[in-house]
C-alpha cells in the first residue's frame, strides 16, 4: 500500500525523500586488539519484527526518522 509522507521537522516537504534500508554484516573480532578477524561476504537486510527496518530522510532539511514518523 502506498503511503503519503510529510516531513515532521520542516513541515513543508511532501515530495522528495530518501528511503534508508539498514544492512547488517556478520563479523568476528579479536578481543585483545579489536581487529576484524573474519567478515561474512553477505550483507543482510535488518528486519523489525515482520517488517523491513526502514528510515526516511527528508531531502529538504535532512531530518531522518523511522518511516512511521513521516506517515
C-alpha positions in Angstrom: 0.0 0.0 0.0 1.3 3.4 -0.9 1.9 5.8 2.0 2.0 9.6 1.8 4.9 11.3 3.5 5.1 14.6 5.3 8.3 15.8 7.0 7.5 16.4 10.7 10.6 18.7 11.1 10.4 21.2 8.3 6.6 20.7 7.7 6.8 21.7 4.0 8.3 18.7 2.2 5.8 16.2 0.9 7.5 15.0 -2.3 11.3 14.5 -2.0 12.7 11.9 0.4 15.4 9.2 0.7 14.5 5.7 1.8 17.2 4.2 4.0 17.3 0.4 4.5 19.6 -0.9 7.1 22.0 -3.7 6.2 24.0 -6.0 8.6 27.2 -7.9 8.1 28.4 -10.6 10.5 31.9 -10.1 11.7 34.3 -11.7 14.3 36.8 -9.5 16.2 39.9 -10.2 18.1 39.1 -9.3 21.8 42.6 -8.1 22.5 43.0 -5.5 19.8 39.5 -5.1 18.2 40.7 -6.0 14.7 38.2 -7.9 12.5 39.4 -11.5 12.0 36.6 -12.7 9.8 33.8 -11.0 7.9 30.9 -12.5 6.0 30.7 -11.8 2.3 27.0 -11.3 2.5 25.0 -8.3 3.8 21.5 -9.0 5.2 18.6 -6.6 5.5 17.6 -5.7 9.1 14.0 -6.6 10.0 12.0 -5.1 12.8 9.6 -7.9 13.6 7.8 -8.8 10.4 8.6 -5.5 8.6 11.8 -4.3 6.9 13.6 -1.7 9.1 13.2 1.5 7.1 14.1 5.1 7.8 13.1 8.1 5.8 15.3 11.2 5.3 13.8 14.5 4.2 15.7 15.7 1.1 15.0 19.4 2.0 16.1 19.6 5.7 17.9 16.3 6.2 15.8 15.1 9.1 15.9 11.3 9.5 13.5 9.2 11.5 11.6 5.9 11.3 9.0 5.7 8.5 6.1 5.9 11.0 7.1 9.5 11.9 6.7 10.6 8.2 3.3 8.9 7.7 
